[in-house]
Amino acid sequence: MSEQFFSIGLGVGTQNSKSEWLEVFFPTPVLNPSPALVQAITDCLGYNGGNQAINLEKGQLGSLASALEKAGEPEQAAIINSFKSSSQPLVAAVLAIDDNPTSVPEGYLKLQLLSHRLVKPHAINLNGLFGALPNVAWTNKGAIDLNELPQAQLEARLKGELISVDCVDKFPKMTNYVVPAGVRIAHTARVRLGAYIGEGTTIMHEGFVNFNAGTDGPGMIEGRISAGVFVGAGSDLGGGSSTMGTLSGGGNIVISVGKECLLGANAGIGIPLGDRCTVESGLYITAGTKVIMIDDQGKEAAQTKARDLAGKSDLLFRRNSTNGAVECLTNKSAVELNEELHANN
């Protein structure tokens, strides 16, 4: 992105024995901070521009807290004051431009901007994120470096304790960092950090939401929202349904679901849907799927590929129970439909 972008996060996290970051928790990340906040960070931490992850030393915390109070940032000052009693590694992540994240603190700040609903999916640059984040063992004792896990497990056993490894992944679950207001999440392990979960969203046990993806809310999610997919308000993804993500076969096509749509149980889409669209249960539509268009008179109006219907509203996709053909019903007449299909928009 070419737009100027600036964010600041004051965080506490975990490092391995080599002082390499594994993860960072930013309680209240800031998007577009005030000039006074930027000046306080600059004066106290020696920030000199660009995207930086600045390790915070205990000796800096008092002066930084005072500077933040004077800058009219009591919430950030309170965070710094709480850091004084911590023995964990502390960091200030500063993003001057929306460039590829190159460090763990930068990547985690961007993921938490998404889950705090400060930015929506596709609004920030996450290119290179996988390369910036380490693969980590997420345990009941927190994040542990994979190379250090065997020794940690042995030490725990010798104390009569157990380290439970919940998963091994580059991304933790969102709710260990952010619990957005007004949502229900039945199985928290199925929502990754970096998901955007809009108010009024319910995610049932089989629902899954990847990073840089999510819902505008309200909505009911019982299916899979893959990376890069955003679901509009009032839409319902039925049990076992799936959306094709940009990381799993969708290429550069940005898949989305419009407002008030329904994906039936075990249905799937590889094209973006407009508003008020329905996909019949068990029907998976890819860009190359041959679709027979049925007009409001019940007659065949045209044949096309599903990609030509991308983003169009008020469509019902179904499979003909007699011949198995994929059909699309619309409230448009044959003439109106053909004009829309051949329009360059």
N, C-alpha and C positions, 0 to 999 in steps of 0.2 A: 504494500500500500504506500502511496506517496504522501498521504496526509500526515501532518505532524501528530504525534501520539506521545503522551507522557503519563506515566503511572509510577507511584511510589508504594512500596510495601515494607513494613517493619515486621520482621518475622523471627520465629524460633524454630529450630529444626534438629535434624539428626545428621551426624557425620560418622564416617567409618574411622578405623584406626589410623588412616593416612590423612585425616582431616579433609576428606572429600565429602561433599554434600550428598546425602541420600534423599532428603525431602525437606520441605520448609512449610510451616504453617503461618499464614498471614492473617491475623484476626480481623483487621479492617483495611483491606487494600484500598488505595485511593486512585481514582481515575481523574485526570485533568486537575492536579492539585493546585492550590492557590500559590501565587508568587511568594507569599510569606513562608509557606511550608517548604517550597523549593529552596528559598534562601537559608532557612534554618538547617536543612540537610547539607547545603553547600558549605556553610560557615563551620558547622560542627564536625563534619565528616570528611571535609576536603574533597567533596565531589567536584569534578572538573569537566563534566559533560559526557555524553554518550550513554550507552547502556552498561551499567555496572552492578556488581554484587559486592557490597562493602561489608566486610566482617566487623561487627560491633564489639568493642572492648568495654569491659566494665567501667574503666576510667572515663569513658566518653558519655556514659548514660546520664549522669547528673546534668551536665551542661546541655546535652541534647534535649532532655525533658524541659529544662528551663526555657530554652530557645523555642520549643514548640508551644509552651504556654504563652509566651510573648507574641508568638505568631498567630494566636487565636485558634490553636489546634489542641483543645483539651483532651479529646479522645485519643489522639496520637501520643500526647504527653503521658496519659494514663498507661498506655501500653508500654512505653519506655520505662516508666516507674515500676511496672510489674516485672519487667525483665531483670531488675536489679537483684531479685532473689533467686534467679535461675542459674543453674550450673550448665545448662544446655547451650550449644552454639547459637549465636544471635547474628542477624544479618539485616542490612537495609538493601533492598533491591530497587534500583532506579532505572526506569526505561525512558529514554529521551525520544526515541523513535520506535516505530513499530517494525522492528527488524526481526529476522529469524532468531529465536531464543538460542543462546549458545552456552548457557549454564543452567544448573538445576534451580537456583533461586529465580532466574528469569522465567523459566518454563513454569514453575509452580505459581508464580505471581500471575501469569497469563491464565492458567487454568482456574485460579481462584477468582479472577475478574469475571470469568464466564459463570461460575457457579454462584457467585454473589449477585448475579443478574446486572452487573455493571456494563457488560457488553453482550451482544447476541452472537450465536454461531456465525462464522464467516466474517465477523467484523474485525478480527485481529489476525495477525500473521502467526501461524503455528508451524510453518514450514521448518523442517529440521528438528522438530520437537523430540521425535523418537531417538535421534542421535544424541540429544542433550541429556536425556534422562537415563539413569542406570536401572537395570533390572534388580529388583529388591525383594527380599522375603518380608512379607507383611505379617506380623505375628502379634500375639497378645502382649508382647513386650515392646511393640513398636517396630520400626523399620530396622532390618539387620542386613548388612552387606552379605551377599551370598557366599563369598569366600570365608567370611567370619562366622557363618551360621553353625557349622559343625562344632566348633569350639564353644560357642555360646550354648548350644544344646547340651554338650557334655557338662559344662559348668552348672547349668540349671539342674540337671539330673543329680549331680553330686550334692546339691542342696535339697534334694527331694522335691524339686519343682519340675514343671514341664513347659517347654516353649511350644505353643500351638501355632503352626504355620497356616494361616488362613488362605494365602495365595502367594504366587511368585509372579510379579508383573512390574511393568514400568509405571503403572497408574494405580493409586490407591482408590478406595471407595470414597465417594463424595462426602458422605455424612460424617466421616472422621475429620472433615475440615469445614464443611458448610452444611447447615440444615436450613434451606430456604423457608420462608414463612408461607403458610397456607398450602402445604403439600402433604400427601400421604405416600409413603414408600414402604411396601410390605416386605421387601427383601433388599436391604440396603447394599449388599454386596453386588447387586446387579446394576448399580448406577455409579459410573466412574467419575472421578474428579474431573472437572472441565465440562460436565453436563450443565445445561441451562434448563432448569425445571420451573416453569411459570406457575404463578399462584393459581390454585384450584386444580392442579394436576394430581391424579391418583395413579400410582404405578403398582400394579398387582404383582403377585409373587413371580410370575413368569415374564413380566415386563423387563426390558433391558434398555439402558440409555448409555451410549458411548460418549466420549469427550467431543467437544465442538459440535454438539448435537443437542436436541431437546424439544421442549414444547413451549408454546406461547401460553397455554393454560386458558381456561380450564380444559380438561380432557381426561380420558380414561385410556391407560396404556397397559395392555396385556400382551403386547408383542414386542418386536425388536426395533429400536431406533438406532440405526448404524451411524458411524462417524460421518459428520457433515450434514445429517438430515435434520430438518426443523419441521415441526408439526404445528399447524395453526390452531387457533382457539376453537373449542367445541368439537374436536375430532376424536374418534375412537379407533384404536388399533386392537382388534380382537385377538383372542388367545392364539399364540403360535404364529401370528402374522409377522411379516418381515419387510424391511425397507433396505434396498441395496445401497450401500455406502460408497463413498468415493475411494475408500481404501480396500474394498473387497469386490472388485469387479465392475464398479460403476464408472471407472475411468474418470474423465473430467466433468461428467454430467453431474450437476448438483441436484440431488433428489430432495424433494420437499413434499409436504402434504398440506393442502390448503385448509381453509376454515370449514368446519362442520362436515368433514369427510368420515367415511366408514370403511375400514379394511376388515373384511370378515375374517373369521377364524381360519388360520393357516393360509391366508391370502398373502400376496407379496407384490411389490412394485419395483420396477427398474426405470421408471420415468417419474418426473414430478407431476403431482396432481394439482389441479386448480381447486376452487372452492366447491363444496357440496357434491363431491364425487363419491361413488360407492364401488368397491371391488368385491365381487361375490366370494363367499367362503371357498377356500381351496384353489382359487385362481391366481397364478403368478404371471404378471405381465412384465415382459422385458421390452427394451426399445425395439427389438426386431419382431415382436409378436404380430402376426397378421390379424387385423381386426375388421370385422364386417360391421359397418355403421347401419343402424336401424333408426329410421326417422319416426316422427310422432304418428305416422299413419301405419306403422308396423311393417314398412317396406324397406328393402335394402337400398340405401342411398349411395353408398360408396364402399370401397375396400381400401385400406391403408395400413401402414405400419403404426404401431403404438407410439413411436417417437413423434409422429405428426400430431398427436393429441396431447403432447406434453404441455402441462400448465393450463389446459382448457377446463372450464368449470361445467358443472351440472351434467356429468356423465355417469352412466351406470355400466360397468363392465361385468359381463356374465358369460358362462359357457353354455352353448346350446346343448340341451340334454339329449337331443336326437342324433346330431352329427358331430358334436364335440367342438364346433367352431367357436371362436371367441367373438362375441358380439358386444357392441356398445350402443346403448340406447341414449337418445338425446331428445330434448323437447324442441329441437329445431327442425324445420322442414328440410327436405332434401336439397333445395336450392340454397337456403341459408347455410346449411352445413358445408356444402361443396365450396361456397364462397369463402368460408372461414378456413377450411383446410388448405386452400390454395393462396391465402393471403400471406404476404411476406411480413409477418409480425411475430 
